[in-house]
């Protein structure tokens, strides 16, 4: 039984051949046999060459631009997980958000964004002030002064928990 791709190419070749030569025969011009063979050969080889060059071009683009079989770094995967946690937190599903953030922290215990999210979840979802403050201090210990997450943790502590954090 013929494959679907084989039928596609054979019907495309036949269509190309017919569209090339039938108009000449309809108006009474009969082409020499060598032109017929050359055109038939071209109709067969052109799609093959196109497929080969397309494959080479696609692989080259993947190599140059990192498309296709690109591997994500572990931090990039964890950042994708953070989006899920933020979504759960936004929907006020704090149990699910806490479970998700604990999974991320099990993989990367000192991931600052996850620590900051856990502090937010503990405070906003459960009202655990001391636990949230502990995670904020951990964030401040992990990141350098001046980084955005450092400023966010200080601001969150001051604004939400209600007191300036002593370092």
C-alpha positions as CSV (number, residue, x, y, z in Angstrom):
1,X,0.0,0.0,0.0
2,X,1.4,3.4,-0.9
3,X,2.1,6.0,1.8
4,X,0.2,9.2,1.8
5,X,3.4,11.2,1.1
6,X,4.2,9.0,-1.9
7,X,0.8,9.6,-3.3
8,X,1.1,13.3,-2.8
9,X,4.5,13.5,-4.7
10,X,3.4,11.2,-7.5
11,X,0.2,13.2,-8.0
12,X,2.2,16.4,-7.9
13,X,4.6,15.1,-10.5
14,X,1.8,14.0,-12.8
15,X,0.0,17.3,-12.4
16,X,3.3,19.2,-13.2
17,X,3.9,17.0,-16.3
18,X,0.4,17.4,-17.6
19,X,0.3,21.2,-17.0
20,X,3.7,21.5,-18.8
21,X,2.9,19.5,-21.9
22,X,-0.8,19.3,-22.5
23,X,-1.1,23.0,-23.5
24,X,1.5,22.4,-26.3
25,X,-0.3,19.4,-27.6
26,X,-3.6,21.1,-27.5
27,X,-2.4,23.8,-29.9
28,X,-0.6,21.3,-32.1
29,X,3.0,21.8,-31.1
30,X,4.7,18.5,-30.5
31,X,7.9,18.8,-28.6
32,X,11.0,16.7,-29.3
33,X,11.4,13.7,-27.0
34,X,14.6,15.0,-25.4
35,X,12.7,18.0,-24.0
36,X,10.0,15.7,-22.6
37,X,12.6,13.6,-20.9
38,X,14.5,16.6,-19.6
39,X,11.3,18.1,-18.2
40,X,10.2,14.8,-16.6
41,X,13.6,14.5,-15.0
42,X,13.4,18.1,-13.7
43,X,9.9,17.4,-12.3
44,X,11.3,14.5,-10.4
45,X,14.5,16.0,-9.2
46,X,13.3,19.5,-8.3
47,X,11.1,18.4,-5.3
48,X,13.9,16.1,-4.0
49,X,16.4,18.9,-4.2
50,X,14.0,21.3,-2.6
51,X,13.4,18.9,0.3
52,X,17.1,18.3,0.8
53,X,17.9,22.0,0.7
54,X,15.0,22.8,3.0
55,X,16.2,20.2,5.5
56,X,19.7,21.7,5.4
57,X,18.4,25.2,5.8
58,X,16.2,24.3,8.7
59,X,19.1,22.5,10.5
60,X,21.4,25.5,9.8
61,X,18.8,27.9,11.3
62,X,18.5,25.7,14.3
63,X,22.2,25.7,14.9
64,X,22.5,29.4,14.4
65,X,19.5,30.7,16.3
66,X,18.9,27.9,18.8
67,X,15.5,26.9,17.5
68,X,14.0,23.5,17.3
69,X,15.8,21.1,19.7
70,X,16.8,23.8,22.1
71,X,17.3,22.6,25.6
72,X,16.0,24.7,28.5
73,X,18.3,25.4,31.4
74,X,17.1,24.3,34.8
75,X,16.6,27.9,35.9
76,X,14.4,28.5,32.8
77,X,12.2,25.5,33.7
78,X,11.9,26.7,37.3
79,X,10.9,30.1,36.1
80,X,8.1,28.5,34.1
81,X,6.9,26.8,37.3
82,X,6.9,30.2,39.0
83,X,4.3,31.4,36.4
84,X,2.0,28.6,37.5
85,X,2.6,29.5,41.1
86,X,1.7,33.1,40.5
87,X,-1.4,32.1,38.6
88,X,-2.6,29.9,41.5
89,X,-1.8,32.7,44.0
90,X,-3.7,35.2,41.9
91,X,-6.7,32.8,41.8
92,X,-6.5,32.7,45.7
93,X,-5.8,28.9,45.5
94,X,-3.1,29.2,48.2
95,X,-3.0,25.4,49.0
96,X,-2.1,24.6,45.4
97,X,0.4,27.6,45.2
98,X,2.1,26.4,48.4
99,X,2.4,22.9,47.1
100,X,3.9,24.1,43.8
101,X,6.3,26.5,45.4
102,X,7.5,23.7,47.8
103,X,8.2,21.5,44.7
104,X,10.3,24.2,43.2
105,X,12.2,24.8,46.4
106,X,12.8,21.1,46.7
107,X,14.7,21.2,43.4
108,X,16.4,24.6,44.0
109,X,16.3,25.5,47.7
110,X,17.9,29.0,47.3
111,X,15.9,30.2,44.3
112,X,15.2,33.8,45.3
113,X,12.0,34.3,43.3
114,X,10.5,31.0,44.8
115,X,11.5,32.1,48.3
116,X,9.8,35.5,47.8
117,X,6.7,33.8,46.4
118,X,6.5,31.5,49.4
119,X,6.8,34.4,51.7
120,X,3.9,36.1,49.9
121,X,1.8,32.9,50.0
122,X,2.4,32.3,53.7
123,X,1.5,35.9,54.6
124,X,-1.4,36.5,52.1
125,X,-2.9,33.1,52.2
126,X,-2.4,31.9,55.8
127,X,-1.3,35.0,57.8
128,X,1.9,33.4,59.0
129,X,3.9,36.5,59.7
130,X,7.0,34.9,61.3
131,X,7.3,32.3,58.6
132,X,6.9,34.9,55.8
133,X,9.5,37.1,57.5
134,X,11.9,34.2,57.7
135,X,11.6,33.6,54.0
136,X,12.0,37.3,53.2
137,X,15.3,37.3,55.3
138,X,16.4,34.2,53.4
139,X,15.8,36.1,50.1
140,X,17.8,39.0,51.3
141,X,20.7,36.6,52.3
142,X,20.7,35.0,48.9
143,X,20.7,38.0,46.6
144,X,23.0,41.0,46.4
145,X,22.0,44.4,47.6
146,X,20.5,46.5,44.8
147,X,19.1,43.6,42.7
148,X,15.4,44.0,42.0
149,X,14.3,40.9,44.1
150,X,16.3,42.4,47.1
151,X,14.4,45.7,46.8
152,X,11.1,43.8,46.4
153,X,11.7,41.8,49.5
154,X,12.5,44.9,51.5
155,X,9.5,46.8,50.2
156,X,7.1,43.9,50.7
157,X,8.2,43.4,54.3
158,X,7.9,47.1,55.0
159,X,4.6,47.6,53.2
160,X,2.7,44.4,54.0
161,X,4.1,43.1,57.3
162,X,4.3,46.6,58.6
163,X,7.8,47.0,59.9
164,X,11.2,47.8,58.5
165,X,13.4,44.7,58.2
166,X,16.6,44.9,60.2
167,X,19.5,43.3,58.4
